[in-house]
């Protein structure tokens, strides 16, 4: 595989996220205390959360879908009232 293609594939696997200062501080503090890179901690946390909403076959759990829809509906109603 040509080097340029490998680089392009790698870049597609990156994601940028915004964190509030408190969350970033906690991640950095955890990283310093454990020696685990912040990126590894974030990947672990994301995977843990995704494992909670997907079943063993890789499908979203029904209760998650219901809760997500209800949460979205509640947020829309709050925005309409303001």
MODELLER restraints for C-alpha pairs under 7 A, 6 or more apart:
rsr = mdl.restraints
at = mdl.atoms
rsr.add(forms.Gaussian(group=physical.xy_distance, feature=features.Distance(at['CA:27:A'], at['CA:38:A']), mean=6.03, stdev=0.5))
rsr.add(forms.Gaussian(group=physical.xy_distance, feature=features.Distance(at['CA:28:A'], at['CA:38:A']), mean=6.42, stdev=0.5))
rsr.add(forms.Gaussian(group=physical.xy_distance, feature=features.Distance(at['CA:31:A'], at['CA:37:A']), mean=5.52, stdev=0.5))
rsr.add(forms.Gaussian(group=physical.xy_distance, feature=features.Distance(at['CA:31:A'], at['CA:38:A']), mean=5.69, stdev=0.5))
rsr.add(forms.Gaussian(group=physical.xy_distance, feature=features.Distance(at['CA:53:A'], at['CA:60:A']), mean=5.73, stdev=0.5))
rsr.add(forms.Gaussian(group=physical.xy_distance, feature=features.Distance(at['CA:53:A'], at['CA:61:A']), mean=5.56, stdev=0.5))
rsr.add(forms.Gaussian(group=physical.xy_distance, feature=features.Distance(at['CA:53:A'], at['CA:64:A']), mean=5.91, stdev=0.5))
rsr.add(forms.Gaussian(group=physical.xy_distance, feature=features.Distance(at['CA:54:A'], at['CA:60:A']), mean=4.39, stdev=0.5))
rsr.add(forms.Gaussian(group=physical.xy_distance, feature=features.Distance(at['CA:54:A'], at['CA:61:A']), mean=5.40, stdev=0.5))
rsr.add(forms.Gaussian(group=physical.xy_distance, feature=features.Distance(at['CA:55:A'], at['CA:61:A']), mean=5.87, stdev=0.5))
